[in-house]
Amino acid sequence: MNAAGPGLGESGRRRSAREIVGGEGPIRVDDNGLLWIEDRAAHELAEAYGTPLYVTSEAQIRANVRRLRQAFETRWPHVTLLFATKSNASLAIRRVLVEEGVGGDCFGLGELALSLRAGVPPDLLVMNGSNKQPAELTAALEAGVMVNVDDRSELETIARIAEQLGRPADICLRVLPFSYADPAALEPELAVIATDRSHDKWGMDRDTILEVVPEALSSAWLRLRGLHLHVSRIRATPEAFELAAHLIAACIAELRDRFEWQPELLDFGGGYPHERDPESGAPSGSHIVGTPDEYAETITSTLRAALADRSLREPHLLLEPGRRLVSNATVLLTRVGVVKRLPTGSTTWVNVDASTNHCPRVSLQGYYYEIVHATRGLEGGGTEVSVVGPTCVIDLLGEHRSLPPLDQGDLLAVLDVGGYAEVLSSQFNMLPRPANVLVAGDTCELIRRRETIDDLLATQLVPARLVAPPGEA
């Protein structure tokens, strides 16, 4: 965070919504201070569909896909994008990605079913997970989906299912790349990355990989096609990916030397942030975020050099972006209710109808979502306020936020909620979840209807003995 404080520019001046969002692009603030999602004004959408309301820009999703794809395809001969379905489980949004030629990364039967129903070709899907059950593996293999093997124990199960189906299973092996590192030989900053074990739930270390590869190669029912790794969001710049590229090249060289095998596929996972980067926990503009070109250049140049040094061939590169493709494509519109101004020295509480129910990672992981005024976007902020939702906990969407003076009925927008917000949303305090509308040009279509109280109660059952009138049980 810069010294100027939250919501402030480098000079200490409070930023307007126009400065945060920008005046161009599918989601923008115009010369009158109005927030637009493509050709639809945010305040008109809020009037038409009510609030809270997720609004998604189709054009922004398509632009995100094309930007990331171009960044890698101009630097590597064969690249395929596999959308991290866990970040956004909207069937309509998945269809947009299918039209852009994006495959998918699936965890579990639900994400697999969603992807197939959306029309993702099975040969552009991979099944991930650290505890895959036989039903999940069977469904994936029946559909012709490749499995990223997370543990040695999966091999026997996959081989057995493949034999029952009568065709070999395509697999990759998930590697813990940092298990190949010698922290003592690294610079301190990289040594910290290499010794971070927060993601060891997934993947196999060096010793396990050396045991699994010959087993997979010797099986008549397994077709070992590649390796998989996932660096995740250790930081918003690509140093961790650079180290991982060096280490996976060392892994490939060892497998070639020991078993005369090299991967035809290398799945480099996800973890690519977008510019405002809510995951950083700080206001946009106060920290550095790597661009798609910087990530692509770091990964491809490092990998190419490391492979060439060992006389290894270049595999087909798979990527599993999630937030990079969808996060900045959705805003959450919310209406101001009670504005509670307490005595000097206390926080001004701005109550809104949205909640951390609708973007849970604010409270779960400290995400910092920018919150802007949807109709007065040229004004700088006034007194700092805390924006809170209606539930019976603190429900803090944004603390110490610099916004124009607010009154009941004003419309705010929480930015960048397209990834890991709606998909994690809850119904705490029996609050129905918002609708989502997809905007394409001046066309606006409902892609998820607003929940009702009846929806919340629809799955609940009451035993008959508790329904009978008192005294008649």
C-alpha positions in Angstrom: 0.0 0.0 0.0 1.4 3.4 -0.8 2.0 6.0 1.8 -0.9 8.1 0.6 -3.4 5.6 2.1 -6.4 3.7 0.8 -8.2 5.3 -2.1 -5.5 7.9 -2.7 -3.2 8.5 -5.6 0.5 9.0 -5.4 0.1 12.7 -4.7 -2.3 12.1 -1.9 -5.4 13.2 -3.9 -8.4 11.0 -3.5 -9.2 9.1 -6.7 -12.4 9.3 -8.6 -14.3 6.3 -10.0 -13.2 7.4 -13.4 -9.5 7.1 -12.4 -10.1 3.7 -10.8 -12.2 2.2 -13.6 -11.0 4.1 -16.6 -12.8 6.0 -19.4 -12.5 3.3 -22.1 -13.1 -0.4 -22.4 -16.3 -2.4 -21.9 -16.6 -1.3 -18.3 -16.0 2.4 -18.0 -17.0 5.8 -16.5 -18.1 8.4 -19.0 -17.6 12.2 -19.1 -20.7 12.6 -17.0 -19.6 10.3 -14.3 -21.9 7.4 -15.2 -20.7 3.8 -14.9 -21.3 1.8 -18.1 -21.2 -1.9 -18.7 -20.8 -1.9 -22.5 -23.7 0.1 -23.9 -25.9 -0.1 -20.7 -25.7 2.4 -17.9 -25.4 0.8 -14.5 -28.2 2.8 -12.9 -30.6 1.7 -15.6 -29.7 -1.9 -15.1 -30.3 -1.5 -11.3 -33.7 0.0 -12.0 -34.7 -2.7 -14.4 -33.4 -5.8 -12.4 -33.2 -4.6 -8.8 -30.2 -4.8 -6.4 -28.0 -6.4 -5.4 -27.2 -7.4 -8.9 -24.2 -9.0 -10.6 -23.6 -7.5 -14.1 -21.2 -9.2 -16.5 -19.6 -7.8 -19.7 -19.3 -10.4 -22.4 -16.9 -8.2 -24.4 -14.6 -7.9 -21.4 -14.4 -11.7 -21.1 -13.6 -12.1 -24.8 -11.0 -9.4 -24.6 -9.3 -11.1 -21.5 -9.1 -14.4 -23.4 -7.6 -12.9 -26.5 -5.1 -10.8 -24.6 -3.8 -13.7 -22.6 -3.8 -16.1 -25.6 -1.9 -13.6 -27.7 0.7 -13.0 -25.0 1.6 -16.7 -24.9 0.9 -17.7 -28.6 3.4 -15.0 -29.9 6.0 -16.6 -27.7 5.3 -20.4 -27.8 4.4 -22.6 -30.7 1.5 -24.6 -29.1 -0.6 -23.2 -26.3 -4.1 -24.1 -25.1 -6.2 -22.3 -22.5 -8.1 -24.3 -20.0 -10.5 -22.2 -17.9 -10.4 -22.8 -14.1 -14.1 -23.7 -13.7 -13.9 -23.3 -10.0 -13.6 -19.5 -10.4 -16.9 -19.0 -12.1 -19.6 -21.7 -12.6 -22.0 -19.7 -14.8 -23.2 -21.9 -17.7 -23.7 -18.8 -19.9 -20.2 -17.5 -19.2 -18.9 -20.9 -19.9 -20.6 -20.7 -23.3 -18.8 -17.5 -24.1 -15.5 -19.1 -23.3 -16.4 -22.1 -25.5 -17.0 -19.7 -28.4 -13.5 -18.4 -27.7 -12.0 -21.9 -28.0 -11.2 -22.2 -24.3 -11.1 -25.6 -22.7 -11.4 -26.3 -19.0 -10.0 -27.5 -15.7 -12.6 -29.4 -13.6 -12.8 -30.4 -10.0 -15.5 -33.0 -9.3 -18.6 -34.2 -11.0 -20.4 -30.9 -10.9 -17.7 -28.9 -12.8 -17.3 -31.8 -15.3 -21.1 -31.8 -15.9 -21.2 -28.0 -16.3 -18.3 -28.0 -18.8 -19.7 -30.8 -20.9 -23.2 -29.3 -20.8 -21.7 -26.0 -22.0 -20.2 -27.8 -25.0 -16.5 -27.9 -24.0 -14.9 -30.6 -26.2 -13.8 -33.5 -23.9 -10.3 -33.4 -25.4 -10.0 -29.8 -24.1 -10.8 -30.8 -20.5 -8.7 -32.0 -17.6 -9.8 -33.5 -14.3 -8.0 -32.2 -11.2 -8.3 -32.9 -7.5 -6.5 -34.3 -4.5 -9.1 -37.0 -3.6 -10.8 -38.0 -6.8 -13.4 -40.7 -6.2 -14.1 -43.6 -8.5 -17.4 -42.1 -9.7 -15.5 -38.9 -10.7 -12.8 -40.8 -12.5 -15.3 -43.0 -14.3 -17.3 -40.1 -15.5 -14.1 -38.3 -16.8 -12.7 -41.4 -18.5 -16.1 -42.3 -20.1 -16.3 -38.8 -21.6 -12.7 -39.0 -22.8 -11.3 -36.4 -20.4 -7.6 -36.4 -19.4 -6.8 -36.8 -15.7 -4.1 -35.0 -13.9 -3.0 -37.6 -11.4 -2.4 -36.1 -7.9 -1.2 -39.1 -6.0 0.4 -42.5 -6.7 -2.7 -44.2 -5.2 -4.8 -43.0 -8.2 -2.9 -45.0 -10.8 -4.4 -48.4 -9.9 -7.9 -47.0 -9.8 -7.6 -45.2 -13.1 -6.0 -48.3 -14.8 -8.8 -50.5 -13.5 -11.5 -48.2 -14.8 -9.8 -47.8 -18.1 -9.6 -51.6 -18.5 -13.3 -51.9 -17.7 -14.0 -49.3 -20.4 -11.7 -51.0 -22.8 -9.5 -48.0 -23.7 -6.4 -46.5 -22.2 -6.7 -43.4 -20.0 -4.8 -40.2 -20.9 -3.0 -38.9 -17.8 -0.6 -36.2 -16.7 1.3 -36.3 -13.3 1.0 -33.3 -11.0 4.4 -32.3 -9.8 5.4 -30.2 -6.8 8.1 -28.2 -8.7 9.6 -26.7 -5.6 10.5 -30.1 -4.3 13.3 -30.0 -6.9 14.8 -26.8 -5.4 17.8 -26.4 -3.2 16.8 -23.4 -1.1 20.4 -22.9 0.1 21.4 -22.2 -3.5 18.8 -19.6 -4.1 18.6 -15.9 -3.4 16.6 -15.2 -0.2 13.4 -14.0 -1.9 13.3 -17.1 -4.1 14.2 -19.4 -1.2 11.1 -18.1 0.6 9.1 -19.2 -2.5 10.8 -22.6 -2.7 10.1 -23.4 1.0 6.5 -22.3 0.9 4.6 -25.5 1.6 1.1 -24.0 1.7 0.1 -25.8 -1.5 1.5 -29.2 -0.8 -2.0 -30.6 -0.5 -1.8 -31.2 -4.2 0.9 -33.0 -6.3 3.8 -35.3 -5.8 7.3 -34.6 -4.8 10.5 -35.7 -6.6 10.8 -39.1 -5.0 7.2 -40.0 -5.7 7.4 -38.8 -9.3 10.4 -41.1 -9.8 8.4 -44.0 -8.6 5.2 -43.2 -10.5 6.6 -42.6 -13.9 7.9 -46.1 -14.6 4.6 -47.5 -13.2 2.6 -45.4 -15.6 4.8 -46.2 -18.6 4.6 -49.9 -18.0 0.8 -50.0 -17.7 -1.2 -51.1 -20.7 -4.2 -49.0 -19.6 -2.4 -45.7 -18.9 -1.1 -43.3 -21.5 1.3 -40.9 -19.8 1.1 -37.7 -21.8 2.6 -35.0 -19.7 3.3 -33.2 -16.4 1.1 -30.7 -14.5 2.1 -28.0 -12.0 0.3 -25.2 -10.3 2.2 -22.3 -8.7 -0.9 -20.4 -7.7 -1.0 -16.8 -6.5 2.1 -16.7 -4.3 2.6 -13.1 -5.5 1.2 -10.7 -8.2 4.5 -10.7 -10.2 6.0 -13.7 -12.0 9.1 -14.6 -10.0 7.6 -17.8 -8.6 6.7 -18.9 -12.2 10.2 -18.2 -13.3 11.6 -20.4 -10.6 9.0 -23.1 -11.4 10.0 -23.1 -15.1 13.7 -23.7 -14.1 12.7 -26.5 -11.8 10.2 -28.3 -14.1 12.9 -28.4 -16.8 15.2 -30.1 -14.3 12.4 -32.6 -13.6 12.0 -33.3 -17.3 15.7 -33.8 -17.8 15.9 -36.3 -14.9 12.9 -38.3 -16.3 14.5 -38.3 -19.8 17.8 -39.5 -18.4 16.3 -42.2 -16.2 13.3 -43.5 -18.2 13.9 -42.1 -21.8 10.6 -40.2 -21.5 9.7 -36.6 -22.1 6.2 -35.0 -21.8 4.3 -34.0 -24.9 2.1 -31.8 -22.7 3.1 -29.4 -19.9 0.2 -28.0 -17.9 1.5 -24.8 -16.2 -1.6 -24.3 -14.1 -3.1 -20.9 -13.2 -2.5 -18.1 -10.8 -2.4 -15.1 -13.2 -3.8 -11.9 -11.7 -5.5 -9.0 -13.4 -4.6 -5.4 -13.0 -6.7 -4.3 -10.0 -6.0 -7.6 -8.2 -8.4 -7.8 -5.3 -6.4 -10.7 -3.9 -3.5 -8.4 -2.9 -5.6 -6.9 -0.1 -4.6 -3.4 -1.1 -6.1 -0.6 -3.2 -5.4 -0.8 -6.9 -2.6 1.5 -7.9 -0.7 0.9 -4.7 1.1 -2.3 -5.8 2.7 -3.8 -8.9 0.8 -6.5 -10.8 2.4 -8.5 -13.6 0.7 -8.1 -17.1 -0.1 -11.1 -19.3 2.9 -10.2 -21.5 5.2 -10.2 -18.5 3.9 -13.6 -17.3 4.1 -15.0 -20.8 7.6 -13.6 -21.4 8.9 -14.9 -18.0 7.5 -18.4 -18.4 8.3 -19.0 -22.0 11.7 -17.5 -22.1 12.8 -19.2 -18.9 11.4 -22.5 -20.0 12.8 -22.3 -23.5 16.3 -21.6 -22.2 16.2 -24.2 -19.5 14.9 -26.9 -21.9 17.5 -26.0 -24.6 20.3 -26.1 -22.1 19.4 -29.8 -21.5 18.6 -30.6 -25.1 14.9 -31.2 -24.3 12.1 -30.7 -26.7 9.4 -28.0 -26.2 6.1 -29.5 -25.1 2.6 -28.3 -25.9 1.8 -25.7 -23.2 -1.5 -25.8 -21.3 -2.6 -23.0 -19.0 -5.4 -22.9 -16.4 -6.4 -19.3 -15.9 -9.4 -18.4 -13.9 -9.6 -14.9 -12.4 -7.5 -13.6 -15.3 -10.3 -14.3 -17.7 -13.4 -13.4 -15.7 -12.7 -11.3 -12.5 -12.8 -7.8 -14.0 -15.8 -8.7 -16.2 -18.4 -8.5 -13.5 -19.5 -5.8 -11.1 -21.9 -6.1 -8.1 -24.4 -3.2 -8.1 -25.7 -2.3 -4.6 -28.1 0.3 -3.3 -27.3 2.5 -0.3 -29.7 2.3 2.6 -29.1 3.7 6.1 -26.1 6.0 6.4 -25.2 6.2 10.0 -23.1 9.2 10.9 -22.0 8.9 14.5 -20.1 11.5 16.7 -16.7 12.8 15.6 -14.0 10.2 15.7 -16.3 7.3 14.9 -16.8 5.5 11.6 -19.6 6.5 9.2 -21.4 3.3 8.4 -22.8 3.1 4.9 -25.3 0.2 4.9 -26.0 -1.4 1.5 -28.1 -4.3 0.2 -25.1 -6.3 -1.0 -23.2 -8.4 1.5 -20.0 -10.4 2.0 -22.4 -13.3 1.3 -22.0 -12.2 -2.3 -18.2 -11.8 -2.3 -17.0 -13.9 0.6 -13.3 -13.6 0.1 -13.4 -10.1 1.6 -13.9 -11.7 5.1 -12.3 -15.1 4.3 -9.0 -13.9 2.7 -8.9 -10.1 3.0 -9.7 -9.3 -0.6 -9.8 -5.6 -1.4 -12.5 -4.9 -3.9 -12.6 -1.3 -5.2 -16.0 0.3 -4.5 -17.1 3.2 -6.7 -20.1 5.5 -7.1 -22.1 4.4 -10.2 -23.5 7.9 -11.1 -21.0 10.4 -9.7 -17.8 8.9 -10.9 -16.0 12.2 -11.6 -16.1 13.3 -8.0 -13.2 12.6 -5.7 -13.9 11.0 -2.3 -15.0 12.8 0.8 -14.9 11.5 4.3 -13.8 7.9 4.7 -16.6 5.5 5.4 -17.1 1.8 6.0 -19.4 0.0 3.6 -21.3 -2.8 5.2 -24.0 -5.3 4.3 -27.3 -6.2 6.1 -26.4 -9.4 7.9 -26.0 -9.8 11.7 -22.2 -9.9 11.5 -20.0 -6.9 10.8 -20.4 -7.7 7.0 -17.6 -5.3 6.0 -17.4 -4.9 2.2 -15.0 -2.1 2.4 -13.3 -0.2 5.3 -11.9 3.3 5.2 -13.2 3.9 1.7 -13.1 7.4 0.2 -16.4 8.0 -1.6 -18.5 11.0 -2.5 -21.0 12.0 0.2 -23.7 9.3 0.2 -27.4 9.3 0.8 -30.1 6.6 0.9 -30.8 5.4 -2.7 -27.3 6.1 -4.1 -25.9 3.3 -6.3 -22.5 1.8 -5.7 -20.6 -0.8 -7.7 -18.2 -3.4 -6.3 -15.6 -4.1 -9.0 -13.9 -7.2 -10.2 -16.3 -9.8 -8.7 -16.3 -12.2 -11.7 -14.0 -14.7 -10.1 -14.5 -16.5 -6.8 -17.5 -14.3 -5.7 -20.8 -15.6 -7.1 -19.4 -19.2 -7.1 -18.7 -18.9 -3.3 -21.8 -16.9 -2.4 -23.9 -18.0 0.5 -27.4 -17.5 2.0 -26.4 -16.6 5.5 -29.3 -14.9 7.4 -31.6 -16.5 4.7 -30.7 -13.8 2.2 -31.5 -14.9 -1.4 -28.6 -14.6 -3.8 -28.6 -11.9 -6.5 -29.5 -12.2 -10.1 -26.7 -12.0 -12.8 -27.2 -10.3 -16.1 -25.0 -10.6 -19.2 -24.5 -7.5 -21.2 -23.4 -7.7 -24.9 -23.4 -4.3 -26.5 -26.8 -2.9 -25.7 -28.3 -6.3 -25.2 -28.9 -7.4 -21.6 -30.0 -11.0 -20.7 -30.7 -12.7 -17.4 -28.2 -15.6 -16.9 -29.1 -16.4 -13.3 -32.5 -15.4 -11.8 -32.7 -13.9 -8.4 -33.3 -16.4 -5.7 -36.5 -16.4 -3.6 -37.2 -17.3 -0.1 -39.0 -20.4 -1.5 -35.8 -21.4 -3.2 -33.9 -21.3 0.1 -36.5 -23.6 1.7 -37.0 -25.9 -1.3 -34.5 -28.5 -0.2 -35.5 -28.7 3.4 -37.6 -31.5 4.9 -39.5 -31.7 8.1 -40.3 -35.2 9.6 -44.0 -35.9 9.7 -43.9 -36.3 13.5 -42.8 -32.6 13.8 -45.6 -31.4 11.4 -48.5 -33.0 13.4 -50.4 -30.6 15.7 -49.3 -30.6 19.4 -51.0 -33.5 21.2 -51.5 -35.6 18.1 -47.9 -36.8 17.5 
